[in-house]
Amino acid sequence: MIDAEVFAFYTSNEKGSMTQDKCLDYLHKVILPSVRKLFPGLKNAPGCRGVELCDGVRVHLKYDRLLAAKEAGMECCVRMPHTS
């Protein structure tokens, strides 16, 4: 059992939606710090990857975000748009 507190609060834009930039920011400020805290050896563990399920809405994912996740040891499993 893992006993750790992780940061889980975030914000959205005025419309209440997530833009590409906000999704990249969310990755850097919420997802990756949480994953690193819970699984500190993930990036350097051979053959060990984290998996993130993402809504396939185009504005949620851009190349920079997918690349940042990959470099951190995460794989993004993209679902059909609007199915989250």
N, CA, C and O of each residue as an XYZ file, in Angstrom:
336
protein
N       0.840     -1.188      0.000
C       0.000      0.000      0.000
C       0.882      1.247      0.000
O       1.860      1.333      0.742
N       0.525      2.188     -0.827
C       1.268      3.442     -0.905
C       0.514      4.492     -0.098
O      -0.680      4.712     -0.303
N       1.218      5.129      0.812
C       0.609      6.166      1.635
C       1.274      7.492      1.300
O       2.361      7.787      1.797
N       0.626      8.298      0.456
C       1.200      9.575      0.054
C       0.078     10.539     -0.296
O      -0.955     10.143     -0.837
N       0.293     11.787      0.016
C      -0.641     12.824     -0.397
C      -0.173     13.376     -1.730
O       1.022     13.590     -1.933
N      -1.100     13.604     -2.630
C      -0.762     14.189     -3.924
C      -1.635     15.413     -4.168
O      -2.769     15.492     -3.698
N      -1.087     16.356     -4.905
C      -1.796     17.578     -5.253
C      -2.835     17.261     -6.311
O      -2.497     16.670     -7.337
N      -4.087     17.636     -6.096
C      -5.126     17.273     -7.052
C      -6.014     18.442     -7.473
O      -7.025     18.225     -8.140
N      -5.670     19.657     -7.110
C      -6.479     20.807     -7.494
C      -5.885     21.476     -8.724
O      -4.669     21.489     -8.916
N      -6.753     22.027     -9.546
C      -6.284     22.746    -10.726
C      -7.338     23.765    -11.118
O      -8.308     23.962    -10.387
N      -7.166     24.401    -12.234
C      -8.059     25.457    -12.699
C      -8.443     25.212    -14.153
O      -7.902     24.321    -14.807
N      -9.356     25.989    -14.636
C      -9.727     25.924    -16.053
C      -9.784     27.354    -16.581
O      -9.533     28.304    -15.840
N     -10.112     27.504    -17.855
C     -10.231     28.855    -18.393
C     -11.610     29.427    -18.054
O     -12.382     28.790    -17.338
N     -11.921     30.610    -18.559
C     -13.183     31.271    -18.236
C     -14.400     30.451    -18.671
O     -15.442     30.504    -18.018
N     -14.280     29.706    -19.752
C     -15.390     28.877    -20.239
C     -15.541     27.589    -19.443
O     -16.531     26.875    -19.598
N     -14.565     27.288    -18.592
C     -14.619     26.047    -17.816
C     -14.043     24.859    -18.555
O     -14.279     23.715    -18.166
N     -13.301     25.106    -19.601
C     -12.730     24.008    -20.384
C     -11.206     24.017    -20.284
O     -10.613     24.952    -19.747
N     -10.594     22.981    -20.801
C      -9.141     22.846    -20.789
C      -8.601     23.093    -22.190
O      -9.029     22.452    -23.150
N      -7.677     24.008    -22.300
C      -7.021     24.297    -23.573
C      -5.738     23.471    -23.667
O      -5.357     22.809    -22.701
N      -5.076     23.505    -24.809
C      -3.808     22.784    -24.970
C      -2.789     23.244    -23.945
O      -2.111     22.422    -23.327
N      -2.678     24.537    -23.763
C      -1.696     25.059    -22.811
C      -2.029     24.668    -21.373
O      -1.131     24.350    -20.594
N      -3.311     24.690    -21.020
C      -3.704     24.292    -19.665
C      -3.450     22.799    -19.445
O      -3.064     22.396    -18.347
N      -3.659     21.988    -20.459
C      -3.400     20.552    -20.326
C      -1.910     20.281    -20.142
O      -1.536     19.409    -19.358
N      -1.057     21.013    -20.852
C       0.388     20.860    -20.677
C       0.795     21.304    -19.274
O       1.599     20.648    -18.612
N       0.234     22.414    -18.836
C       0.497     22.926    -17.496
C       0.025     21.921    -16.434
O       0.720     21.700    -15.443
N      -1.144     21.317    -16.636
C      -1.687     20.306    -15.722
C      -0.752     19.102    -15.624
O      -0.530     18.565    -14.539
N      -0.212     18.689    -16.753
C       0.747     17.585    -16.758
C       1.944     17.914    -15.877
O       2.357     17.099    -15.053
N       2.504     19.121    -16.052
C       3.707     19.511    -15.319
C       3.450     19.818    -13.840
O       4.315     19.570    -13.000
N       2.282     20.350    -13.521
C       2.022     20.790    -12.149
C       1.249     19.797    -11.292
O       1.294     19.881    -10.065
N       0.539     18.854    -11.918
C      -0.283     17.919    -11.144
C       0.102     16.464    -11.413
O       0.482     15.741    -10.492
N       0.004     16.036    -12.670
C       0.210     14.617    -12.978
C       1.637     14.169    -12.683
O       1.840     13.237    -11.905
N       2.628     14.815    -13.289
C       4.008     14.351    -13.117
C       4.507     14.463    -11.677
O       5.153     13.525    -11.209
N       4.247     15.554    -10.944
C       4.681     15.574     -9.545
C       4.033     14.462     -8.715
O       4.673     13.883     -7.837
N       2.772     14.171     -8.994
C       2.087     13.098     -8.271
C       2.698     11.735     -8.594
O       2.951     10.928     -7.699
N       2.930     11.492     -9.881
C       3.526     10.212    -10.298
C       4.933     10.068     -9.727
O       5.303      8.995     -9.250
N       5.715     11.138     -9.771
C       7.089     11.079     -9.236
C       7.098     10.825     -7.736
O       7.990     10.150     -7.222
N       6.116     11.361     -7.040
C       6.037     11.145     -5.597
C       5.657      9.700     -5.283
O       6.226      9.087     -4.380
N       4.699      9.161     -6.026
C       4.231      7.800     -5.774
C       5.183      6.734     -6.323
O       5.348      5.675     -5.717
N       5.804      7.016     -7.466
C       6.676      6.044     -8.136
C       7.988      6.713     -8.520
O       8.215      6.970     -9.702
N       8.850      7.000     -7.562
C      10.060      7.781     -7.835
C      11.014      7.151     -8.849
O      11.770      7.883     -9.488
N      11.013      5.854     -9.023
C      11.939      5.223     -9.958
C      11.370      4.975    -11.334
O      12.015      4.318    -12.150
N      10.177      5.481    -11.621
C       9.505      5.165    -12.885
C      10.333      5.524    -14.111
O      10.462      4.707    -15.023
N      10.885      6.708    -14.151
C      11.606      7.155    -15.352
C      12.831      6.294    -15.636
O      13.184      6.090    -16.798
N      13.483      5.790    -14.595
C      14.730      5.046    -14.780
C      14.569      3.529    -14.696
O      15.556      2.797    -14.779
N      13.348      3.058    -14.535
C      13.117      1.614    -14.442
C      12.969      1.034    -15.846
O      12.018      1.367    -16.553
N      13.903      0.165    -16.261
C      13.822     -0.406    -17.614
C      12.518     -1.179    -17.814
O      12.161     -2.029    -16.999
N      11.823     -0.882    -18.886
C      10.596     -1.595    -19.225
C       9.391     -1.203    -18.385
O       8.318     -1.779    -18.559
N       9.531     -0.257    -17.494
C       8.423      0.148    -16.624
C       7.924      1.519    -17.074
O       8.690      2.483    -17.099
N       6.660      1.607    -17.424
C       6.082      2.864    -17.898
C       4.780      3.128    -17.161
O       4.082      2.194    -16.764
N       4.458      4.386    -16.982
C       3.148      4.772    -16.460
C       2.198      4.943    -17.624
O       2.630      5.219    -18.743
N       0.912      4.785    -17.376
C      -0.088      4.942    -18.425
C      -1.104      5.983    -17.977
O      -1.638      5.907    -16.871
N      -1.361      6.941    -18.835
C      -2.359      7.973    -18.583
C      -3.458      7.825    -19.620
O      -3.180      7.784    -20.818
N      -4.691      7.745    -19.176
C      -5.824      7.690    -20.097
C      -6.259      9.112    -20.392
O      -6.544      9.880    -19.473
N      -6.312      9.467    -21.667
C      -6.652     10.830    -22.075
C      -7.873     10.829    -22.981
O      -8.063      9.930    -23.801
N      -8.692     11.855    -22.814
C      -9.784     12.091    -23.744
C      -9.135     12.521    -25.060
O      -8.205     13.329    -25.043
N      -9.585     12.020    -26.161
C      -8.957     12.302    -27.446
C      -9.360     13.616    -28.083
O      -9.179     13.790    -29.289
N      -9.899     14.544    -27.313
C     -10.260     15.850    -27.867
C      -8.980     16.555    -28.319
O      -8.023     16.663    -27.552
N      -8.966     17.023    -29.542
C      -7.773     17.607    -30.153
C      -7.171     18.727    -29.322
O      -5.949     18.810    -29.197
N      -8.000     19.587    -28.754
C      -7.455     20.720    -28.006
C      -6.825     20.308    -26.676
O      -6.119     21.107    -26.060
N      -7.065     19.081    -26.222
C      -6.479     18.627    -24.966
C      -5.050     18.127    -25.142
O      -4.269     18.141    -24.191
N      -4.709     17.697    -26.320
C      -3.400     17.094    -26.539
C      -2.664     17.796    -27.669
O      -3.206     17.987    -28.758
N      -1.459     18.165    -27.403
C      -0.604     18.660    -28.474
C       0.725     17.926    -28.352
O       0.996     17.279    -27.341
N       1.529     18.029    -29.364
C       2.766     17.260    -29.420
C       3.657     17.508    -28.202
O       4.227     16.564    -27.655
N       3.782     18.762    -27.773
C       4.622     19.088    -26.613
C       4.188     18.324    -25.370
O       5.020     17.865    -24.587
N       2.870     18.191    -25.195
C       2.348     17.497    -24.022
C       2.642     16.001    -24.098
O       3.077     15.404    -23.113
N       2.412     15.401    -25.243
C       2.690     13.972    -25.407
C       4.180     13.687    -25.249
O       4.559     12.685    -24.643
N       5.020     14.553    -25.786
C       6.463     14.394    -25.670
C       6.917     14.524    -24.215
O       7.748     13.739    -23.757
N       6.384     15.500    -23.488
C       6.745     15.689    -22.079
C       6.358     14.467    -21.256
O       7.117     14.046    -20.383
N       5.199     13.898    -21.520
C       4.771     12.693    -20.806
C       5.707     11.531    -21.125
O       6.121     10.800    -20.225
N       6.036     11.362    -22.385
C       6.921     10.268    -22.791
C       8.296     10.392    -22.148
O       8.858      9.404    -21.676
N       8.836     11.610    -22.132
C      10.148     11.831    -21.523
C      10.141     11.562    -20.017
O      11.180     11.259    -19.430
N       8.973     11.674    -19.400
C       8.844     11.426    -17.961
C       8.555      9.956    -17.653
O       8.412      9.587    -16.487
N       8.467      9.115    -18.685
C       8.203      7.693    -18.465
C       6.737      7.343    -18.501
O       6.333      6.306    -17.976
N       5.932      8.195    -19.113
C       4.495      7.964    -19.200
C       4.080      7.719    -20.647
O       4.643      8.306    -21.572
N       3.108      6.865    -20.831
C       2.485      6.651    -22.136
C       1.072      7.181    -22.059
O       0.410      7.023    -21.033
N       0.600      7.800    -23.112
C      -0.776      8.312    -23.151
C      -1.634      7.379    -23.997
O      -1.352      7.149    -25.174
N      -2.656      6.862    -23.396
C      -3.630      6.053    -24.103
C      -4.781      6.989    -24.446
O      -5.505      7.435    -23.556
N      -4.952      7.286    -25.716
C      -5.941      8.276    -26.145
C      -7.250      7.593    -26.487
O      -7.310      6.716    -27.348
N      -8.299      8.017    -25.791
C      -9.645      7.482    -26.020
C     -10.326      8.270    -27.146
O      -9.816      9.294    -27.602
N     -11.459      7.782    -27.572
C     -12.266      8.512    -28.557
C     -12.631      9.868    -27.961
O     -12.854      9.953    -26.753
N     -12.700     10.928    -28.761
C     -13.065     12.246    -28.237
C     -14.397     12.245    -27.496
O     -15.343     11.561    -27.890
N     -14.453     13.012    -26.432
C     -15.668     13.234    -25.638
C     -16.182     11.956    -24.964
O     -17.391     11.778    -24.819
N     -15.280     11.076    -24.558
C     -15.708      9.847    -23.871
C     -15.134      9.755    -22.462
O     -15.123      8.673    -21.875
N     -14.659     10.867    -21.911
C     -14.064     10.810    -20.577
C     -15.133     10.789    -19.499
O     -14.810     10.741    -18.312
